[in-house]
Amino acid sequence: MKESRSGALFALGAYGLWGIVPIYWKKLGGIPAAEIVAHRVVWSVLFVAIGLALVRGFGSVGVALRSRRTLAFLAVTTTLIALNWGIFIWAVQAGHILQASLGYYVNPLMSVAMGVVFLKERLSRPQKIAVALAAIGVLVLTVAGRSFPWVSLLLALTFASYGLLRKIAPVEALAGLFVETLLVTPLALAFVIFREHAGTGALVTGSLGRGVLLAMAGPITAVPLLLFAAAARRLSLSTLGFFQYIAPTLQFLCAVLLYGEKLTAAHLATFACIWAALAIFTLGRTR
């Protein structure tokens, strides 16, 4: 019970922060998504290194780096989270926060499905109904909008896969995040230096305030990921997926109330299916 309570608090913190992060990315509008991702990596590795030094956790990093199996896991999770970051930042800056929120609504149900397929977690009848309703919702948006909701599904797929692998990866949360960012830091740093040398980088052409915002990408990226990784090790994948609805709900409210994105009938029908699925899923878990 103690592990479950702490896991729930970690999950609430992670998803709450992810829910309001579109406000931050909107402030960096005009900077290419790839450059923002590169800055996220560079500033995150510095921030996490400070955290490791404070808790004397570099021993766990050494253990992870010496394990081929752990490195293989983290190489894949690094790729998944980098893709997720890039797609999400692009979606926010392009005015597709509603699509992003739909992706993170679908994610908990995709996590449930992955838990059943890969971890042999049992799926109750309400959970089966919930997953089916989510699939219907995505189909409605695809047919009505005459376009495949690739942003939503890619966000859901990459993050659900990331959660699955971080749950089974044999590494602690802080050390795992450091190795993940460390693996891609040389590429990210090279990209940042190239942009700055060409005179097109955000640090050179932007204001001091924008430079500070870019530097804040470190803690803004690392803190919720650490909370999420800690929650993933303490909760079942299906239970962890339940908390996911917090982030897309906050993102949905940001899109409609703060940024005035158009809410069509197809969106309403799709979100109705997803919300109904989450309600059924929640009642099933409560029982």
C-alpha positions as CSV (number, residue, x, y, z in Angstrom):
1,M,0.0,0.0,0.0
2,K,2.9,2.4,0.8
3,E,4.4,1.7,-2.7
4,S,1.0,2.3,-4.3
5,R,0.4,5.6,-2.5
6,S,3.8,6.9,-3.4
7,G,3.4,5.7,-7.0
8,A,0.0,7.5,-7.2
9,L,1.5,10.8,-6.0
10,F,4.4,10.5,-8.5
11,A,1.9,9.9,-11.3
12,L,-0.3,12.8,-10.3
13,G,2.8,15.1,-10.3
14,A,4.0,13.9,-13.7
15,Y,0.7,14.1,-15.5
16,G,-0.2,17.4,-13.9
17,L,3.0,19.0,-15.1
18,W,2.6,17.5,-18.6
19,G,-0.9,18.9,-18.7
20,I,0.1,22.6,-18.5
21,V,3.4,22.3,-20.4
22,P,1.8,23.5,-23.7
23,I,1.8,27.0,-22.2
24,Y,5.6,26.8,-22.0
25,W,6.1,25.5,-25.5
26,K,3.8,28.2,-26.9
27,K,6.2,30.8,-25.4
28,L,9.0,29.3,-27.6
29,G,6.9,29.8,-30.8
30,G,9.1,30.4,-33.8
31,I,11.9,28.1,-32.8
32,P,11.9,24.9,-34.8
33,A,10.8,21.8,-32.9
34,A,14.0,20.0,-33.7
35,E,16.1,22.8,-32.1
36,I,13.9,22.8,-29.0
37,V,14.3,19.0,-28.6
38,A,18.0,19.5,-28.9
39,H,18.0,22.1,-26.1
40,R,15.8,19.8,-24.0
41,V,18.4,17.1,-24.2
42,V,21.4,19.4,-23.5
43,W,19.9,21.2,-20.6
44,S,18.3,18.0,-19.2
45,V,21.6,16.1,-19.0
46,L,23.1,19.0,-17.0
47,F,20.1,19.2,-14.7
48,V,20.0,15.4,-14.1
49,A,23.8,15.3,-13.6
50,I,23.4,17.8,-10.7
51,G,20.7,15.7,-9.2
52,L,22.8,12.6,-9.4
53,A,25.7,14.4,-7.8
54,L,23.5,15.5,-4.9
55,V,22.2,11.9,-4.2
56,R,25.5,10.3,-5.1
57,G,23.8,8.2,-7.8
58,F,26.6,7.9,-10.4
59,G,27.3,4.4,-9.2
60,S,23.9,3.3,-10.7
61,V,24.8,5.1,-13.9
62,G,28.1,3.0,-14.1
63,V,26.1,-0.2,-13.6
64,A,23.7,0.7,-16.4
65,L,26.5,1.7,-18.8
66,R,28.2,-1.7,-18.2
67,S,25.1,-3.7,-19.0
68,R,24.4,-4.3,-22.7
69,R,20.9,-5.3,-21.9
70,T,20.2,-2.1,-20.0
71,L,21.8,0.0,-22.7
72,A,19.7,-1.7,-25.3
73,F,16.5,-0.8,-23.4
74,L,17.6,2.8,-22.9
75,A,18.6,3.2,-26.5
76,V,15.1,2.3,-27.6
77,T,13.4,4.5,-24.9
78,T,15.7,7.4,-25.9
79,T,14.4,7.1,-29.5
80,L,10.8,6.8,-28.4
81,I,10.9,9.8,-26.0
82,A,12.8,12.0,-28.5
83,L,10.1,11.2,-31.2
84,N,7.4,12.0,-28.7
85,W,8.9,15.3,-27.7
86,G,9.4,16.4,-31.3
87,I,5.8,15.5,-32.4
88,F,4.3,17.1,-29.3
89,I,6.2,20.4,-29.6
90,W,5.4,20.6,-33.3
91,A,1.7,20.0,-32.6
92,V,1.6,22.7,-29.9
93,Q,3.3,25.3,-32.1
94,A,1.2,24.4,-35.2
95,G,-2.0,24.8,-33.3
96,H,-2.9,21.2,-32.9
97,I,-3.1,20.9,-29.1
98,L,-6.5,19.2,-29.5
99,Q,-4.9,16.5,-31.5
100,A,-2.2,16.2,-29.0
101,S,-4.7,15.9,-26.1
102,L,-6.6,13.2,-28.0
103,G,-3.3,11.3,-28.3
104,Y,-2.8,11.4,-24.6
105,Y,-6.4,10.4,-24.0
106,V,-5.9,7.3,-26.1
107,N,-2.5,6.5,-24.4
108,P,-3.9,5.1,-21.1
109,L,-6.0,2.6,-23.1
110,M,-3.1,1.7,-25.3
111,S,-1.1,1.2,-22.1
112,V,-3.8,-1.2,-20.9
113,A,-3.6,-3.1,-24.1
114,M,0.2,-3.3,-24.0
115,G,0.0,-4.5,-20.4
116,V,-2.2,-7.4,-21.5
117,V,-0.2,-8.3,-24.5
118,F,3.4,-8.0,-23.2
119,L,3.1,-8.3,-19.4
120,K,0.1,-10.7,-19.3
121,E,-1.9,-8.4,-17.1
122,R,-5.6,-9.5,-17.0
123,L,-8.2,-7.3,-18.7
124,S,-11.6,-7.1,-17.1
125,R,-14.9,-6.8,-19.1
126,P,-15.1,-3.0,-18.4
127,Q,-11.6,-2.5,-19.6
128,K,-12.3,-4.4,-22.8
129,I,-15.4,-2.2,-23.4
130,A,-13.2,0.9,-22.7
131,V,-10.6,-0.1,-25.3
132,A,-13.3,-0.8,-27.9
133,L,-14.9,2.6,-27.3
134,A,-11.5,4.3,-27.7
135,A,-11.0,2.5,-31.0
136,I,-14.5,3.7,-32.2
137,G,-13.6,7.3,-31.2
138,V,-10.4,7.3,-33.3
139,L,-12.4,5.7,-36.2
140,V,-15.0,8.5,-36.0
141,L,-12.4,11.2,-36.2
142,T,-10.7,9.5,-39.1
143,V,-13.9,9.1,-41.1
144,A,-15.4,12.5,-40.3
145,G,-12.1,14.4,-40.8
146,R,-11.2,12.5,-43.9
147,S,-7.6,12.2,-42.6
148,F,-5.8,9.8,-40.4
149,P,-5.2,11.3,-36.9
150,W,-1.5,10.4,-37.1
151,V,-0.4,13.0,-34.6
152,S,-2.7,11.6,-31.9
153,L,-1.9,8.0,-32.6
154,L,1.9,8.5,-32.8
155,L,1.9,10.4,-29.5
156,A,0.0,7.6,-27.9
157,L,2.1,4.8,-29.4
158,T,5.5,6.3,-28.6
159,F,4.6,7.2,-25.0
160,A,2.8,3.9,-24.2
161,S,5.8,2.0,-25.6
162,Y,8.2,4.2,-23.6
163,G,6.2,3.5,-20.4
164,L,6.2,-0.2,-21.1
165,L,10.0,-0.3,-21.6
166,R,10.8,2.0,-18.6
167,K,8.7,-0.3,-16.4
168,I,10.8,-3.4,-17.3
169,A,14.2,-1.7,-17.8
170,P,16.5,-2.8,-15.0
171,V,17.6,0.7,-14.0
172,E,16.6,3.3,-11.4
173,A,14.6,6.3,-12.5
174,L,17.3,9.0,-12.2
175,A,20.1,6.9,-13.5
176,G,18.0,5.7,-16.4
177,L,17.0,9.3,-17.4
178,F,20.6,10.4,-17.3
179,V,21.8,7.6,-19.5
180,E,18.8,8.2,-21.9
181,T,19.8,11.9,-22.3
182,L,23.5,11.1,-22.3
183,L,23.1,8.8,-25.3
184,V,21.7,11.5,-27.5
185,T,23.6,14.5,-26.0
186,P,26.5,14.4,-28.6
187,L,24.0,14.7,-31.5
188,A,21.9,17.3,-29.8
189,L,24.9,19.4,-28.8
190,A,26.3,19.2,-32.3
191,F,23.0,20.4,-33.7
192,V,22.8,23.4,-31.2
193,I,26.4,24.4,-32.0
194,F,25.7,24.2,-35.7
195,R,22.6,26.4,-35.4
196,E,24.5,29.0,-33.3
197,H,27.5,29.0,-35.5
198,A,25.3,29.6,-38.6
199,G,23.7,32.6,-36.7
200,T,20.2,31.0,-36.8
201,G,20.2,29.5,-33.3
202,A,17.7,30.7,-30.7
203,L,20.4,31.7,-28.2
204,V,22.1,34.1,-30.6
205,T,19.1,35.6,-32.4
206,G,16.7,35.6,-29.4
207,S,16.4,37.7,-26.3
208,L,17.8,37.0,-22.9
209,G,14.4,36.0,-21.7
210,R,14.1,33.4,-24.5
211,G,17.5,32.0,-23.6
212,V,16.4,31.6,-20.0
213,L,13.3,29.8,-21.2
214,L,15.4,27.4,-23.3
215,A,17.6,26.7,-20.3
216,M,14.5,25.9,-18.2
217,A,13.8,23.1,-20.7
218,G,16.1,21.0,-18.5
219,P,14.0,20.9,-15.3
220,I,10.7,21.2,-17.2
221,T,11.7,18.0,-19.1
222,A,13.4,16.1,-16.4
223,V,11.1,16.5,-13.4
224,P,7.9,15.0,-14.8
225,L,9.9,12.2,-16.5
226,L,11.5,11.3,-13.2
227,L,8.2,11.4,-11.5
228,F,6.7,9.2,-14.3
229,A,9.6,6.7,-14.2
230,A,9.3,6.4,-10.4
231,A,5.5,5.9,-10.7
232,A,6.0,3.2,-13.4
233,R,8.2,1.1,-11.1
234,R,5.5,1.2,-8.3
235,L,2.2,0.8,-10.2
236,S,0.9,-1.8,-12.7
237,L,0.9,-0.5,-16.2
238,S,-2.9,-0.5,-16.4
239,T,-3.2,1.5,-13.2
240,L,-0.5,3.9,-14.3
241,G,-2.5,4.4,-17.5
242,F,-5.5,5.5,-15.5
243,F,-3.7,8.6,-14.3
244,Q,-3.0,9.7,-17.8
245,Y,-6.3,11.4,-18.3
246,I,-5.1,14.3,-16.1
247,A,-2.6,15.6,-18.7
248,P,-4.9,15.6,-21.8
249,T,-7.8,17.1,-19.9
250,L,-5.6,20.1,-19.0
251,Q,-4.2,20.2,-22.5
252,F,-7.8,20.1,-23.9
253,L,-8.7,23.1,-21.7
254,C,-5.6,25.0,-22.8
255,A,-6.5,24.4,-26.5
256,V,-10.1,25.6,-26.2
257,L,-10.0,28.2,-23.5
258,L,-6.5,29.8,-23.9
259,Y,-5.7,29.3,-27.6
260,G,-9.2,29.2,-29.2
261,E,-8.7,26.0,-31.3
262,K,-11.8,25.0,-33.2
263,L,-13.8,22.2,-31.6
264,T,-15.7,20.4,-34.4
265,A,-18.6,17.9,-34.1
266,A,-16.2,15.1,-35.0
267,H,-13.9,16.2,-32.2
268,L,-16.8,16.2,-29.8
269,A,-17.9,12.7,-30.9
270,T,-14.4,11.4,-30.6
271,F,-13.8,12.9,-27.2
272,A,-17.2,11.7,-26.0
273,C,-16.2,8.1,-26.9
274,I,-12.8,8.5,-25.1
275,W,-14.4,10.1,-22.0
276,A,-17.0,7.3,-21.9
277,A,-14.2,4.8,-22.2
278,L,-12.2,6.4,-19.4
279,A,-15.4,6.5,-17.2
280,I,-16.0,2.8,-17.7
281,F,-12.4,2.0,-17.1
282,T,-12.4,4.1,-13.9
283,L,-15.5,2.4,-12.6
284,G,-14.1,-1.0,-13.4
285,R,-10.9,-0.2,-11.5
286,T,-12.8,1.2,-8.5
287,R,-14.9,-2.0,-8.3
